[in-house]
Amino acid sequence: MKQINWRQSTAGVSMLRVSFTMAMVSLVGALAAQTARADTPGESDALAEITVTAEKQTENLQKTAAEVTAIPSNMLVDAGVTDLRQAQMIVPSVRFQAEGNNTQVFIRGVGANLDFPNVEPNVAFNFAGIYLPREATSAAFFDVAQLEILPGSQGTLYGRSAIGGTINLTPTKPSFDNDGETVLEVGNHAYVHVTTTQNLKASETVALRAAADYAYDDGYEVTGADSKRDYSDRLSALINPYDRLSIYLWAQGAQKDGNTENLVNKGTNPATGTYCEMCYFYGNVWNDTRTGPYAAPYGTTAAERNHYKTDMVGGQVDYQFDGAVLSYLPSYLYLDARPLYWLSAIQSTNTAHYNQLTQELRLSSTGQGPYKWLIGLAYYDSRNSGSEYLFTNEPFSFYQTNVNADRLQGYSVFGQLTYSVTDTFRITGGTRASSTQRTASGFEVVALGGLPYEFDKTYNHVDWKVGVEQDLTSKVMLYAVVQTGFQSGTFNALPNTPTFSNAVKPEELKSYTAGIKSRWFDDRLQINDEAYYYAFHNLIIQSYDISAPYNLIFNGDRVAIKGDQLDVLAKITTQDQANFNVGYSRARNEDVLDTSGNNYHGLAPAYAPDWTVEAGYTHDIPLGSATLHAHVNWRFESKWWADYVHNKGTEQVASNKGDASLTYDASSWTVGAWIKNVTNRAVIAATAAAGIPGPATAYLEDPRTFGLRFSVKY
């Protein structure tokens, strides 16, 4: 696949418009011809209806006033998505990238690239309706029912960390049968992946389900770093003692015993020692060794053992009243992560420890009528700690940040009401009032004196939402929404002085969206489009310098993001389905001054490409009672930078990747082959201006992988 060196230019925009117009003309022609050949569409001729719970009530995707991306279980398996990072290939306008045991999430240019215990992510990740911290998001996806991505500020319904959107992962619930399934994958890098699930009908009112997942490979990097030996398991129960009451309980654990990923040096020409933005030390970019003139001066780069463990329990209790359902969602999470890794030439660690309790109680309407409503109460108590140490193999090891204790305790009350003014016109209003207390303590870095510090502050805030919806036809809906999001403030791990406050202000984002949801040609063509503008205030950022004893966290005053997301899905024939997604997101600093007074007006914030384009095609070939599925997927990103300063070494040039798979499906069993990153394209993930010699060090996305997949249902 030829790489497109597509810079942000008039020619590039024109090329996109021409290509899209030609594709749409051809697509509409094919759909019109297909429609003409059939008096009425068969069940397999139309696109499937998808229901989502992104707004905490079950509704049709096409009736949700937001550009929700919903990916069901079969699509995740076919695409080989085994964790959040791999979902990036099939989700428009996002970056899901590795940073050790963390996953940095950016949606439409909104995210957080500071992986410290005192900085929360700007996109909320929810598992079975339960919020998870960023360190818990890198665990495996297995036995999943659906993945949903909801962009834009979601302060009203979600609150915590949802200033830039939410990701909802729904696990498969037990069913009242004794069915089971096993999926086995093998591939290069000695890859072995097994997922097995089993239902048990314990009685007419109790169903149980067990799921286990194991992944192994010998590492993508030359030293054997970035390897897997990961274990996950989940036990769940569904109890329906009588018609009105449903109790869903689950417990899940995950452990990683492989080798952590090492960062590689980026930005230096190894032959001349001079700056070269896209230069690495070796032709094999995943070579993390340091030899010759660039041998690591503080030890020998090696594959270091990961230490990662998380345990969670949770559930949902639903009681059905006449016209409403009362839901209670409790959870508890424990997480311990203590990885060692090499920051190119420097052995380092970034630890994280969590104990989190959450509870939510909500009452929502279920009946017919002009009102659809939801009210709720939420509480969470999150206690965490962590440190970032450099030169951990040397006597002069020191930490760059140290948080001995960080507690967030939050309460909120929220509600949303949609009123049908007429059969075709609806208005929506919502609000959330929250109070969050943050208390913390620790010791500043030794180089600054090692003095103790404390922090104690309460943030009270009200978010709101207003929206309108208009049905033009039963298959076409227009909508417009304005809503806000809020992220509690934080602190620098330094003591206060008469001339310095360690407080960092909270973030606020107001989003304006307007869109269309539509289906055409007897539900064979779906075209959804959303235009948006985000006004982001007090972005929490940090300029990272590895030579500095401490890097201050501060607020960038104003960032503006404007763009459009177009999602097209088409059932071209009974055997052919295509998707095409274009995301344009122009995120720019409008008033961002660092602590030295330097102004970065006009620069794009971190991990914010202007363009993302995705396309996929599936062709089914009937073979008697079986089917041969052929699928290809492609993703393009324009250039982006890994920090708001655009430091040397932090640029990723425009890139594209492709995946493909071929599966023989005999209904009760399948066998297939797959390949990811067909062209072996090297793309950086989390990256910082650091390293010896630097000017940057980078995590990398996965190289080319390929293998076979077998599954059997029983």
Secondary structure, 3 states (H helix, E strand, C coil): CCCCCCCCCHHHHHHHHHHHHHHHHHHHHHHHHHHHCCCCCCHHHCCCCCEECCCCCCEEHHHCCCCCEEEEHHHHHHCCCCCCHHHHHHCCCEEEEEECCEEEEEECCEECCCCCCCCCCCCEEEECCEEECHHHCCCCCCCEEEEEEEECCCCCCCCCCCCCEEEEEEECCCCCCCCEEEEEEEECCCEEEEEEEEEEECCCCEEEEEEEEEEEECCCCCCCCCCEEEEEEEEEEEEEEECCEEEEEEEEEEEECCECCCEEEECECCCCCCECCCCCCCCCCCCCCCCHHHCCCCCCCCCCECCEEEEEEEEEEEEEECCEEEEEEEEEEEEEECCEEEECCEEEEECEEEEEEEEEEEEEECCCCCEEEEEEEEEEEEEEEEEEEECCCCCCCEEEEEEEEEEEEEEEEEEEEEEECCCCEEEEEEEEEEEEEEEEEEECCHHHCCCEEEEEEEEEEEEEEEEEEEEEECCEEEEEEEEEEEECCEECCCCCECCECCEECCEEEEEEEEEEEEEECCCCEEEEEEEEEEEEEEEEEECCCCCCCCCCEEEEEEEEEEEEEEEEEEEEECCEEEEEEEEEEEEEEEECECCCCCECCCCCCCCCCCEEEEEEEEEEEEECCEEEEEEEEEEEECCEECCCCCCCCCEECCEEEEEEEEEEECCCEEEEEEEECCCCCCCEEEEECCCCCCCEEEEECCCCEEEEEEEEEC
